[in-house]
Amino acid sequence: MQFGAFFLAQYPEASKPIPARYEEIFEQVELADELGFDIAWFAEHHFSNYGLSTNPLLLAVRAAERTRRIRLAPAVLVVPFYHPLRMAEDVALADVFSNGRIVIGVGRGYQRYEFERFGLRIEDSRELFEEGVDLMVKALTQRTFTHQGKHWQVPACSVFPRPMQQPHPPIWVAANTPETVQFAVDRGFHVITTAGLLPRTAAAQVSHAVDEALRRAGKPPGSSRFALQRAVFVADSSSEARAHVEDALWTHRITMRYMRGIAEVRDGMVQADPLPDEPTPDEVYERVLFGTPDEVAAKLEADIQATGASLINCYFGPGAIPHHKTLRSIRLFAEEVLPRFARQPVGTRR
C-alpha cells in the first residue's frame, strides 16, 4: 500500500493574503514528507478561488526545494490546455529540478468554464487529450521524432532536457469512464479516480472497468495499479469531524456546478449554493474519510476491500478547514491510521 496527499489549494474565504495560503500548502507538504507519505499531488484549476494551483509542475518544483524524499506530481495536468511539446519539456525540466521525483498525472479536464476561457471546446477534450498524451510520451522517449496528427504536426524534433527517469516518469491517468480507462490500460498507464461524495460502489465500478480493460488488452486482471482519492479529515472526536462536513459539501457543490456547466463566478469567487440532489450531512459523513482514527480506518478498510486500490490519495483540508486542524489531521492519519495499512500487500481488484 502507498499513500498520497492531495492539494487543491482552495481559497474559499479569500480572507488571507495569497502568499500565506501557498505557505500553508507547502507546510502541509513538508509534514507529509516528514511523516512518510509517498506522493504529494497538486491539482490544476483556473480562473476562480476553487483552486489556486494554476501550474501544478511549478508547485511541485517549489515543493521539491522544501522536501527530501516524497515524490511530487500534478493531479492532473489538464492536457487539452497545453501544447504537448511544451508539456513534455516542462515535465522533463521538473524531473531534473526534483532529482527524479516527478510522477506525471494527466486528465481530460471537465470544467466547461475553463475550456471556454482558453478558447477551447470541451467536446474536443477526448481527442485533444489522447493525441496530446501520445505526443508527450513520444517526445519524452524518442531522441528524435516526428508527428502527423489531427491537431499537431511536428517535423523532426528533439526535446531537451531529457527526464532523469527513463524512459519517462510514471504516468497516472484520471479516469471515470470506460473509454479513458481503456486508453490508460492500452498504454500501460495507471488509473486514479476521485470518489468525491459518491458511494464507494461508484469507485468500485471504475476499478471493475480497469480489470475489464486489462482483459481486453490481453493482460491479467489486477496487473495495473489503481488509486482512489478521498477527502480526509481525522480528528480527536467524531463531533469535531462532523462539524466540518460542510467543508466537504462546499467542494462538492462547486465541483458539481462546474461539471454540470452551471457554475457562477463573481469577481473570481465561485458560488457554492446547495444543490437539490446533494447528499445529506449524514451521507457525507459516511462517504468521506472524516472521523476519529478508528472511524477513518474502518471506512478506509471498506474502500480498499471494495476497490482493491493500492494507492490511497488523501485530500486533506477541503473547504475552509483551518490550517492548524489540517496539520493535526495529517499527523493523526500518518501516526494512527496509516500504520494499520502500510504493511498490507498491494490490493487486488475484485
N, C-alpha and C positions, 0 to 999 in steps of 0.2 A: 504494500500500500504506500502511496505517496499522497502528500497534502500540499495544496497550493493556497495562496492568499490573493484575493482579487480586489483591485482598487478601481472604483469608478470615479472617485474624486467628485462626488456630488457636492452641490453648493446650495442647499435648499433655502437657507435663510439669507444668504448673501450679506451677512451682518459683520463679517470679519474681513480683513484685507486678504486678497487672493494669495499673496505670498505666504501668509500664515496658514492658509488652507493647504497649500502644497507642502509646507513644512510638516504639518500633521501627517500627511500621507507618507512622507519619507521616514518619519519617526516610526510609523507603523511597519513599514518595510524593514527598517533596521531591526525592530523587535522580532519580526517573523524570521529574519536571517539568524538572529541570535538564538531563537528557540527551536530551530531545526526544520522549518518549513522548506519544502523542496523547490517551489517556484513562486515568484511574485508576478502576477498578471496585471496589465494596465489596459483599461478599456480605451476605445476611441469613440468620441462623440463630438458634435459640433453645434455651435450657434445657440446654446442655452445653458442654464445652470443645472441641467440634468447631469452633466459631467464636464469637468474641466480638463479631461485628458484628451486634448485635441491631437497630440502626437505621441502615441504610446512608446515608440522607439526612443524618442528624446527623453521621456521619463525613465525608461529602462537604463539608458546610459547614465543619467544622473544618479539613479539608484545604485548602479554598479560602483560608483565612486564612494558610496557610503556603506557598502556591504562587502562581505568576504566570500561567501560560498553559494548563496541562494541563486538559482537560475532566474532569468528575467525574460518576460515575454509580453508581447502585445496580445490582448484578448478582446478584440482581434483587430488586425489591420483590415479595414473595410476596403477590399481590393478594388472595387469599381472607382474609388476616389483617387487612384494612383495610376501613373504610367508604370507598367511592370518593370521597366529597366531602372527607373528611379527607386522603385520599391526594393529591387534586388540590391542596388548599391547601398541603400540605407540599412538593409538587413546585414549586409556584409560588414559595413563600417561599424555598426553597433556590436557585431560579434567580435570584431577586433578590439574595440574600446573596452568591452566587458571581459576580455581574455577568454573568449569561447563559452560564455554563459548564456547566450541568447537561445530562446526557443521561439519558433515562429507560430503565431496563431493567426488564422485568416478566416474571413467570412464574407458573405454577400452584402450585408447591411440590410436593414429593414425599415428605416425611417424615411418615408417619402419626403418629409420636411427637409432633411439633409440633402437628399438627391436633387430636389428642385433647386436648392440654393447653390449647388455645384453645377447646375445646368445639365443634369442627367435625368434619364427616365428610369424609375425603379423597375419598370417592366423589362429593362435590358440587363438587370443586375446579374442574372444567372450566366448569360453568355460573357459578360464582362469579367465576372468572377472566374469562370472556368478558363477562358483564354489567358486572363491575367496571371493566374497561378501557374499555369503551364509555362508561360513565357518567363516568369520569375525564376522558376526552377531550372529552366534551360540556361538562363543567364548565370545562375549560381554554380551550375555543374559542368558547363562546357566552356573550355578556354576560348574558343571562337565559335560563333553560332550565327545562324540567320533565322528569320521567322517571316512566314507569309500567312497571316490570319485575316479574319474578318475586320478586326478593329485595329490591329497593329501590323505594320510591315517593317522589318528591320533588316538592313543589309549586313554584311559581315561585321561582327561587333564582338568586343571583349569587355567584360566588366571588371573593374578594379576598384578597391582591393578585393581579393578573394576572401571568403569567410574563413575563420580559423577552423571551424568544424567542417569536416569533409564527409560526404560530398556537399552537405549543407546542414544547417541546424535542424533539429527535429521539427516536424510540421504537424500542427493540430488544426482541425477544421471545425468551426462552429456549425452544427448541423441539427436540424429538427425535421427535415423532410427526407423521404426515401431517395430522391434524386441527388441531394447533396451528400447524403451518406454514401451512396454508390460511387460518386465522384471521388470521395476521400479514400474509400477502400480500394478502388481500382488503382490508385496511385501509391498505395502503401502508407497513407497518412493515418493519423489517429483522430478520433471523433470526440468532441466535447459538446455537451448540451447543458443548457440552463433550464432548470425546472421552474424557476420563478415561484409563483404561488399555486401552481398546478399540483394535483395529487402525484405521488411518486409513480403511479401507473403510467403517466404520460412519459416520464423519463424511461421507464421500462420498455415502452413501445419503441423508443429510439434505439435502445440497446438491442432489442429484438431485430430491428431493421438493420443494424450493423451485422449481426450474425447472418441474416438472410443475404445481405450484400456479399459477405465473405463466401457463402456457399456458391453464389452466382459467379464469383471470381475464382472459384476452384481452390479456396483457401479454407483451412479448418475454422469452424466457429470458435470464438474466443481467442483467436490468434492476433487480434488487433486491440490496442488499449482503448478504454472508454473512460471518459472523465465526466463527472457530474458536478455541476455548480449549484450551490445552495446559499441563501442568506443565513448568516450565523450571528448569534449574539448569546454568549454564555454569561450568566450572572450568578450571583450568590444565592438568589432566591427566585422562585417562579414568579412571584409578584413583580419583582423588578423587571424580569424578562417580558412579562405580559404588558408592562407599562410602555414598552417600545414597539408593540405590534403596529402602531400607527406609522412608524418609520418604514417598515416593510411595505405597508399599504401605499405610502407616498411614492415609493419607487415603482410599485406595481401599476398604480394609476397612470403615471406618466408613460411607462413602457407600453401599456396597452393603448393609450391615446395616440402615441406615435405609431404603433403597429397598425392601428385602425385608420390612420390618416386624419384624426380629429384633434390633434394637439393644437393648443392655443398658446402662443408665446407672446408675451408683452414685455418689450424692452429687455429681451433675453431671459425673462423669467417664465418658465413653463408652468401652466396652471395644472393643479392636481386635484380637481374636483372629484368627488366619489363617482364611481361607475355603477349603473343599475345592476350589473351582474357580478359585482366583485364578491369574493368570499367574505364570510363573517369574521370578526376578530377571533373567535374560537377556531374556525377553519384555518385561518392564517397561522395561528399558534401551533396547530397540529402539523402544518405542512412545511414550516421553516425550522431551521435548527436553532430555535430560541429555547432557553430554559436553563436549568441548573446543569452542571456537568453530567449527572446521571440521566437527566431527561434528554440532553443532546446526544449522549452516547447511544441511548436506546433508539432515537429517531435515526441516527446515522447508521446503526446496525441494520435497521429495516430498509434504508435506502440501498445499502450495499447488497443485501440479500435480494432485493427486487431487481437491481440493475447489473450486478457484477462489476461495478466500477472499480478500477484500480487506481484512480486519482480522484480525490475529493477536493474541489475547489471552493474555498470558503470566502464568501463575500461578507467581510467584516464591516460593520458600521454603516448599514444602509440608512438613507434618510438623514435625519439630524441627530443621530445618537452621538452624544458628546465624545470628544477625542479621548478623554481620560477613561471613559467607560469602554471605548473600543480597545484601548491598550489593555485594560483589565480582561476583556473578553478574549483577546488573542492569547494572553498568558494563561488564562483558565483552560482554554481549549488545548493549548500545547502541553500543559502540565497535567491536566486531569482527564482529558478526553483522548487526545492523540495516542498516548502510550497503550491504550486498550486495543488499538488497531494497527499500529505501526509494524508489529511483528507478524501480522496475518499475511498469508500468501496473496499474491495478486488475484483479484476477483475473477471468477469465470462467469460470463454472462449466461443467463438462463433463458 
